[in-house]
Amino acid sequence: MELESFSVTGLTGTLSLPQGRIGAEDVNAVLTDSAFGYIAAPLEFYKLTQRLGDIELGVRYGLLQGPGIRTVLSATARLPTGVLDSPSNFIDLGTGDKQLDFQVGLDATLESGVVALGLSGYYNLQLGDRPVRRPADLAEGPIAVAAAEQVVSRNLGDEYRVAAYPAIRLHPSFKVYGSLSYYRKTQDKFAAVGTAPAGPSIQPPEALELNSSMNRLSIGAGLYYRSTGRDGLSLPIEAGAHYFAALQGKGGLTPQTSGLNFYLRLFWRWFGGEEPEAEPEEPPGG
C-alpha cells in the first residue's frame, strides 16, 4: 500500500521481504550449506596455535674491509615450510607463501670522519608452485564458490629494494641517520593447470593477478648503536630503532605504510677468537 501511494503500479502478490535481522548463524548457513555453492568453513573465532612459517637459511660474507669502507654480501633461501591459507576458509591467515625463494643482497658502509653513508640492496627471486586456489575478482569480492576451486600454476612476482642511509657519528659507538628506500614487486602470474572450471560466477586464474604488483618510495630516520668489541674478547652488540613512512606508492592493496622497528643483535663466536670483530658492520636499518 505504501508503494502504491507513490504511484508504483504493477505490484501483484506478496513481496518476499525479510522478517528479521541476519545473524551469525544465518551467514554461516549460507557459507556452509551446499545449496548456496560456497561449501566453506564457518566464520568463527579460531584458537591461536603455534604454526611454523617459511624458514629462512642465510649466509653473510665480508668482502671489502678497511678503515673507510665495509661491504657484506648475503644470500638467503626461504623454504616452503609455512602453512598456506585455505581456499575454503575465508578468514584464516597463512604463515607463509609456501614456495621457494632465493635472495641475494649487498650492504656497504662508507665513512669519512663523523659522516657516513650506508647503502643496501637486495633481489628476491620467487619460484613457482602449484597451490589449490579459488580464483576470485577482488574488485567485486573475495568470496568464490566451491566449483571454482582448482590447482593453479602460480609464480609470485620478484622483489627488489635499494636504500641509502646518510649518517652522522656522534660517538664511536653511536649514530643518527636518515633513510631513503625504494621497493618494487612485480606482478604475480597465475595460469590454469589442465582445464579450468567455467561458469557464470567462476573467475579465471588470471583474476588473482589483480593488484599484485607494487612499488613504494619511503623515507625515515633512526638511531644506531654498536659496541666496539675491540678488546679481542668481547663481541659487538648492535641495537637501534628505525622509523619509516611511505612518500608515495601505487599498486597492491596497501602500498603506503609506516612503521617503527626496534632491533637487537647479539653475536656468538663459534670458532677462532683472535679477531676483534665478529662480523663486518652493516648499514644502519639494513
N, C-alpha and C positions, 0 to 999 in steps of 0.2 A: 504494500500500500504506500509506503514512504517513497519508493522509487517511482510509482505511478504518479504521485503528486508532483514530480519533477518532469512530467511529460515523457517518461520512459515507457515505450509500448512494446508489445510483442512478448511479454512475460507470461508464460504458462506453466503450471505445475508448481512444485515446491523446489526452491533452490537448495543445493547441498551446502549448507553453511556449518562452520564448526560449532560444537556445543560447549566447548570449554577450552582452556589453555592447553598447549602442548607441554607435556612433562618429559623428564629424562627417560622414563620408561617408554614413551612414545617414540622418541628419537632412536633409542636402542632397538626398538621393534622394527623401524624402517631399515636400520643398518644390518640387522641380523636375519630378518625374515627373507627367505629365498624369493618370495613373491615380488619384492621390490628390486631384486637383482644385485644388490651390493654384497651380500653374504660376507660381512665384515665383522671384526671383533667389536664388542660393545664398548661404548665410551664409559670409562670408569677410572678411578684413581688406582694406579699401579704402585705396588710396593717397590721402592728403590732398591735395586740389587747391584752388587759389585760385578761389573762385567768388563772383560778385557777389551781394550781398544786396539788400534793398529800400532803394533810395537815398532819402534824406530831403533835401528842399529847404525852407528856412525863412527867416523874416524876423522881426526884433525891432525894436520901436519904443518909444522912451521917451515916456511920457505926461506924468506929473507929475514935475517935478524941483525939489526945494527942499532947504533945509538939514536938514529933519527927515523928509522923505518922498521916496521914489523909486518909481516904478511903471513896469513894462515890459510891453507887450502883445506876444505872439508868435503866429505862425501857421506851421504845418508841413504839408507834403504828403509823404506816403510813397508812393513809386512802386512798381509791381509788377515790379521788375527782378530779384528774387531767384529762387532755384530751389526749387520746391515738392518735398517728399519724394515718392518714387514709391510708388503704391499696391501695386505688385508687389514692392517691396523692403522687408522688414520691419525692417531695421536702419539704413537710411540716414537722414540728417538733412537737412532743407531749410535753406536760408539765409534764408528769409523767408516771409511769408504769401502773397506774390504777388497782392495785390489793393490797391486804392487806399484810403488813409487820409487824413483831414483832421483836424488837431488845432489847437485854439486854447488859449492859456494866458495867465495873468496872474500876474506876480510883483510884490510890493511889499515895501518895507523902511521901517519906521517907527523913528526914532531919537530919543532924548532923553538927552543926555549919554553915560554909559557903557552905558546899557541900550538894547537894540534888539529889534525883533520883525520877523521875516521871515514873509511869507505867500505861499503859492504854490498854484496850482491849474491844472488843465487838463482838457479834454474831448476825447476822441479818437473820431471817427466813422469806423467801418469799413464800407466799402461792399461790396456783394455781388459775387459772381462765380460761375463755373460750372466747378469743377475736376473731375477724374476721381478718384473715391474707391472704396474697397471698404468699405462700411459694416460695422462690427463692434461688438458689445456689449462694451465694455471691462470690464464686470463679469465677463464669462465668459472673455475673452481677446481680444487684439488681432488675431489671425490670421483672415483671411477668405478664402474660396475665390475662384477667379478668376471664377466665374459671378456673383459679387456686384458685380463692377466695373461702374461706371456713371458717367455725368455727373450731378452733383447741383447744385442751387441752394444756394449757401452764403452766409450773412450772419453773419459773426463778430460777437460781442457788442461793443457800445460800451464804452469805458473812461472813467473819470474818477478824479481824485485831488486831494485837498486836503491841505495840510500847513501847519504853523506851526513857526517856528524862533525861540524866545526866545534872546537872545544877550547876552553881556557883552563890551564892548570893553575889552581890556586895554592896547591901544596903538592909535594912529590907523590902523595897518595890520593889526591882528591881533585876532581874535575867537575866543571859545569859545562853543559853542551847544548846545542840546538840540533835539530834533525830535519831533514827533508828527504822524503822517500816516495818512490813511485812503484805501484804494484799493478800487475796485469794478469788476468786469467783468460785464456782463450775459450771459445765456445765448446761445450760438450757435444759429442757426436753419438747418436743413437740410431740403430737400424734393426729391422725385424730379423729374427732367426727363423728361416723357413717361411711358411705362410702366416701372415699376421691376421688376427681376428678382424672381422669387419662388421659394421652395423651403424645405425644412426647415432648412437651415443658412445661409440668407441673411437678413440683418437689413435692416429698412427704413432709409432715410437718417436718420430721426429718432433712431436709436441713437447717432449721432455727437454728439448734443447732451448726452449724459450727462456730468455733472461738468464742464461747460464754463463755468458761472458761478463767480464767485469774489469774495470780499471779505476784506480784511485790514487790521488795525489795528496799526501799528508805532510803536516809539519808537527813539530813537537819540541820538547826540551826535557832535560833530565839532570840528575846528579849521579856521579860515578866515583866509587871508592875502590882502591886496590892496594892492599898491604904489599910492601916491597918484598918481604921474604928473602932478603939478601944476606942473611947470616949463614946460609948454607944448610941450615937445619929446618927452619920453619918453611911452610909452603904458603903461597899467596892466598888471600881471601878477597873475593870480589863481591861487591854489593852495590845496589843502586835503585833508582826509581826513574821511570820514563813515562811522560805524558805525551799523547799524540792525538791529533784531531784531523779529520779529512777536510781538505780545502775544496776539493771537487771530486766527483766521480760519476760514472754512468754505467748502466748495465747491472745485472744481478738484482737481487731482491733487497739488499741492504748495503749499498756501496759506500754510503757516507757514515762513518763511525768515529768514535773517540774512545779512549781508554787510558787506564793508568796501570802500569806494570811495576811490580816490585820483584827484585830477584836477589838471590844469594848463591854464590858458588863457592864450594869448598873442594879442595884438591887432596888427592891421596897418592903418595909415591909408591908404586908397585915394585920398582927396581931402581938401582942406582942410588944416588944420594949426594953426589958431589956438585951437581948443577944447582945454582941458587934459584933458578926459575923453574916452576913446574911445567909451564907451557907458555907460548907467546901470548901477549896481551891482544885481545880483540877489540874492535871499535866499541865504544860505549853504546848500549842499546842493541847490539848485534845478537 
